[in-house]
Structures are given as C-alpha cells and as structure tokens.
C-alpha cells in the first residue's frame, strides 16, 4: 500500500516541469505518442522531489527529451525508475 501511495505521488509529480533540466516530465498519456529509448533508475533520495531530480538528471545525461516516472519506493531512502523518450 505504501508503494502504491508513493507511485501515485511520483506520477503526479512527474507531470510538473522543472526548468533546471533540459528534459521534460510527461504524463503516461503524453508518453503514448513518444518513442521509448530506455529506462533510468535512481536510489538514495530523501524526498520525492529529490528522486525526480535524480531521474531527470539521468534522463538528460542519457540524451532523452522526456521521461515518465514509472515507480517510486521508500524504505529509508527513496528509489525509483523512469522510462526515457528521445
């Protein structure tokens, strides 16, 4: 149940755009019209915002134009994954 709660929160946060990154967060509906280029993961964040920032940075480093967060979990530190799109 806790994982679902964090996943829903992560998806909601992934629809926000942060100007610090060249990549754009997209919703699952927007992602349906894009070409999947891979998956990135991040570990060790202390907040959902921190996790999203790590995933956005990894997506940018991979040359992606957009990403959609697909999972987020927390035990003491947060970890998550995102699909990247080019």
Buried (B, 14 or more C-beta within 10 A) or exposed (E): EEEEEBBEEBBEBBBEEEEEBEBBBBEEEBBEEBEEBBBBEBEEBEEBEBBBBBBBBBBBEBEBBBBBBBBBBBEEEBBBBBBBBE
